[in-house]
Amino acid sequence: MPAKPLQLNDDIVDLVRAEIDGERFKTESDVVRESLIALKQRDASFEAWLRKAVVPIAEEMRAHPERALSFEQVQDSLDQHHRQRLQSR
């Protein structure tokens, strides 16, 4: 497949060159390829977390909204926990 030019801003070009200068990668294409692979892996991990952790809680809150805590309740609980941790030091 023929190479296709990309236009990148100077900050990104500097990051790519730093990776090559640091001998972590041999070419600009290697940097871009590995970066895109890492981005896909991060997105897949995030999607999996959403499905496993967030969706079940959201469904539970829809089914039982009376179990939800207000922002103030959560903040008060966190403040209390923080005070207790400071006192135990």
C-alpha positions in Angstrom: 0.0 0.0 0.0 1.5 3.4 -0.9 2.4 5.8 1.9 0.0 8.7 2.4 1.2 12.0 3.8 -0.2 13.3 7.1 -0.3 16.8 8.3 0.6 17.1 11.9 1.1 20.1 14.1 4.6 20.9 15.3 4.0 19.6 18.8 3.0 16.2 17.5 5.9 16.1 15.1 8.2 16.8 18.0 6.7 14.0 20.0 7.1 11.6 17.1 10.7 12.6 16.5 11.5 12.3 20.2 10.3 8.7 20.1 12.6 8.0 17.1 15.5 9.9 18.6 15.1 7.9 21.8 15.6 4.8 19.7 12.2 3.5 20.8 11.0 3.4 17.2 12.7 3.3 13.9 10.2 5.3 11.7 7.4 7.8 12.0 5.1 5.0 10.7 6.1 2.8 13.6 5.2 5.5 16.1 1.9 6.2 14.5 1.0 2.5 14.2 1.9 1.7 17.8 0.0 4.8 19.0 -3.1 3.8 17.2 -2.9 0.2 18.5 -2.5 1.6 22.1 -5.5 3.9 21.5 -7.6 1.0 20.3 -6.6 -1.1 23.3 -7.4 1.8 25.7 -10.8 2.3 24.0 -11.5 -1.5 24.3 -10.6 -1.5 28.0 -12.8 1.5 28.6 -15.7 -0.1 26.8 -15.3 -3.3 28.8 -15.2 -1.3 32.0 -18.4 0.6 31.0 -20.2 -2.7 30.3 -19.0 -4.5 33.4 -19.0 -1.8 36.0 -21.1 1.2 34.9 -24.0 -0.4 33.0 -25.0 -2.7 35.9 -25.0 0.1 38.4 -27.0 2.4 36.0 -29.6 -0.4 35.5 -29.8 -1.0 39.3 -30.4 2.7 39.8 -33.1 2.7 37.2 -34.8 -0.2 38.9 -34.4 1.1 42.4 -34.0 4.9 42.4 -34.8 5.0 46.1 -31.3 3.4 46.8 -29.5 6.3 45.1 -27.6 8.8 47.2 -27.6 12.6 46.6 -24.5 14.5 45.9 -24.6 16.0 49.4 -24.9 12.5 51.0 -21.9 11.3 49.0 -19.9 14.4 49.9 -20.8 14.1 53.6 -19.7 10.5 53.6 -16.4 11.2 51.9 -15.7 14.1 54.3 -16.5 11.9 57.3 -14.2 9.2 56.0 -11.4 11.7 55.3 -11.7 13.1 58.9 -11.6 9.6 60.4 -8.5 8.8 58.4 -6.8 12.0 59.5 -7.6 11.2 63.1 -6.2 7.7 62.9 -2.8 8.9 61.8 
